[in-house]
Amino acid sequence: MIVDPDARAGLFEGYSPTVLAVDAAGTVTDRRFVYADTDVRGLLLDLITEHEVSTS
């Protein structure tokens, strides 16, 4: 995964991009905002420890 929050924010007129956790039914179960100074690795680790992760 490559993340460039500054470039994405520029494309979306300043709106911060988000990382979504989605369950098997397609329902969004969590949303986290990603800013230029966000620890993306830490954010993803938090999400996978809080939610069931499927690799299929």
N, C-alpha and C positions, 0 to 999 in steps of 0.2 A: 504494500500500500504506500502510495506517495501522497503526501498531504502538503498543500501550499495554501494555508488559510488566507494569506494576503491576496493572492491571485484570485481565489474563489470569491472572496468578499468584494473585490473590485468588479467581478462579473455580475454579482447580484446586488449591486448598488449599496454596498455597505452591510448588507445582512450577513450575519455570521453563519457559516455552514454548520450543519449538525451531523452527529452520528446517531443513528437510530438502532435500537434493539427491536427486532421483529420476531414474534413467535411463529410456530409452525403454521398457524392459521392465517398469517399475514398481518396480524394486529401489532401495531407499534406499542411496545411495552415500556420503553424508556427513550428519552431524547436528551442528548447532551450537546451543548453549544461548543464549538471549537473556535478559539481565538488565536491570534498570532503567537501568543505566549503559552498556549495550552500544552501540557505534557501529554501528547497524543498517545504515547505508549502506556503511560499511567492510566489515562482515560479508558483505553481499550482493555487493559488488565482489570480495572474496576468493573467494567461491564461484563466481562466473561466470568468474573467471580460471583457476580450478583444474579446472573441469568444462566439457564441451561444452554449449552452450546452444542449444536449438531454439526458434524462434519460431512454429512451425506447430502 
